[in-house]
């Protein structure tokens, strides 16, 4: 599989209007609500998406996650890039 | 067969994810494939604002995340803004499904202010004259365009719903380009599903096999070309399919539908199956209906199935297909949906699809 295109370090990803991350016990955890679609978000994806406020840069999000999960920064950057590109392709995120 | 053993595997009760709220069956348009039942609920039996607010609160407590405010035309309700506000206050993601005829820019502004999350506008064709003919309403196309512009200007995400059939299926590319030009982030290329009004008009709506093949190729090409620009969701014409659709994600499993007068259905066509007992939100809580109403339990899980579904590897994938379609085409709601190639009645579906006549549409009317 090819690596997704890089995202600029100073991008400030955010959820567009009409996309919301919510926690719901009845549905078993985090879910991303979108136009006529619902996506289950695992704990890691939820931690990433929670930080996509439109105020924090990608670099800061990755730094924060690397610290929170005590994981190598370049691996976090690759995982976050893949997740955010996938969401943006589905029009669930603005970069 | 170990019938008693089968009973031990009674299906776990899932929480519903979505609620389709049919606020009214009134609609200015007359689309010949309308998904409303042929026998429409009259205005004087419609649930009032307070009852809808209660239904939304009960739905949220049950685990419902999204409410689809639909109809008929929801804009025919004078209390639409109050209804939408109540759904939002209950914590639900609110989706307005509209023909765009009957909702003014001012009303849309109020809905946006009240927190409306998403709007879906139906467009009958990319050609204005054909679109208005299909809708049975002169001038409808221009009003849809205008309301779409209002929605986008208010920064509400827009889906264009394009119902496809013989008269417009050759213009899928034009429909997607129109959706892009209108600023939609999503377009549904949804083939007519043959229930209710569409079943009455089947011969006039049915596309040819060649059209269906060209349409499927067009969707694939458009998805590649517009990747990341617009989401293209497609609903296939299942008379030409080999495998049935997993109707509403499984009967009584993911979603419920409340009719204008308050009856609660597993799907919008469920009343076409005779002998089912539906409960009303006027008499029962939504949680009670979801768990205990006879109609919801009629086809839950797999115990109701006959062969070939009962021993099929896909029985938990497509649930035997659509119950309403099984009844409509075989007279037995417990039969395998004949769209499935494993159904003994499968050949009849191709024969029905071959019946194509350019009859005048039998427009949906009250």
Interface residues (C-beta under 8 A of the other chain):
Chain A: X16 X17 X18 X19 X20 X22 X24 X25 X26 X27 X31 X33 X35 X36 X38 X88 X89 X90 X91
Chain B: X15 X17 X18 X62 X63 X65 X66 X68 X93 X95 X117 X118 X120 X155 X156 X157 X159 X185 X186 X227 X228 X230 X231
